[in-house]
Amino acid sequence: MNNSVVLVAAALVLAAGTFAFRLAGPLLRDRVTFPPRVERLMESASVVLLAALVATTALTEGHGPAGIARVAGVAVAGVLAWRRVPFLVIVLAAAGVTAGLRLLGVP
């Protein structure tokens, strides 16, 4: 079999599986019930997962540390999000702080 055919077949299988997995949520929502404690734990788990993703992205680049400029930008974004500033302002402020510090030579 040609490698490109195998690659296309694998991509189609993964696409179909992803679609089925995403469709299962709305279809099974009324059929599957969880105890309130499990629902609270799942909500907490999603917050923890998001925080871990932000921390990993903010603090590392490749296999090493990201540098102070990116950490400062993420910190500014976190403070502004906590203060409930509009999202566009958060993104622009974080990018501005990071770019400004890098312009000044801060890694």
N, C-alpha and C positions, 0 to 999 in steps of 0.2 A: 504494500500500500504506500502511496505517496505521503511524505511527511506533511505536506500542506493539507491533504484530505483529513489526516488524523488530527491536525491542529484545528481545522474548521469543525470537525465532529466534536472534539472536546469542548470547544467554545460554545457550540450549540447545546450540548448536554449541560454545561454549567449555567448557561442562560436559562434553559428550561427549569433546572433545579432552583435557581434563584427566584424565578417568577413564581413557581409553585410554593416555595417557602414563604414568600411575601404575601401571596394570595391566601395562604392558610390562616393567617392572623385574622383578617376580617371574617372569613367564612366560619371559623371555629370560635369566635369571641362569645357567642351566645350559648355554645354547647359546653364549653370548658369553664369551670369556675374554680377560683382559688380562694383559700381562706384569707381573711383580711390581713393576718400576720404575714403571709407569703407575699401578698400584694405590696405591703409596706417594705418588705425586704427587697423586692424587685425594684421598687422605686429608688431605694437607697443604693442598690447595686448599680443602677444606671448613672447616678450622680458620681459614685466612686470611679466608675469606668471612664466617664468623661473627664474627671479631674486627673486621673492617671494619664490619659491621652494628652491633655494640655501640658502636664508637667513634663512628660517625655518629649513632646514636640518643642517645648520652650527651653528646656535645659540641655538637650543633646542635638548634635549634628553629626551624622555618620556614626563613628564609634567614639567620639570624644565630646567634650563640652561645647556648647553653642556660643558662648561668649556673653559678655555683660549687656551688649546692646539689645539682643533679642529678649533676654530676661527682663530688662527694663521695659521694653515695649509690651510684653505680656503682662507685666505688673500694672502698667498704666491701663491696659485694657481691662484687667480684673477690677481695678478700683472704679473705673468708669461704669462697668457693668453692674457692680454692686450699688452704685449711685443711680442706676436706672437711666443712664444717658442713652439717647438713640443709637442704634447699632452702627449706622454710617459714621457717626462722630467717633465712636469707639475705634472702628477700624482705621479711620484717618489719623486719629491721635496716636494709636499704637504704631502705625507705620511711620508717622512723622517723628516720633521719639526715637525709634530704631534707626531710621535714616539719618537723623540729626546726630546721634551718637556715633554712627559709623563715619559720617562726614568729618567729625572731630577726631577720628582715629581710634575710637574705642572699639575693641573687637566684638 
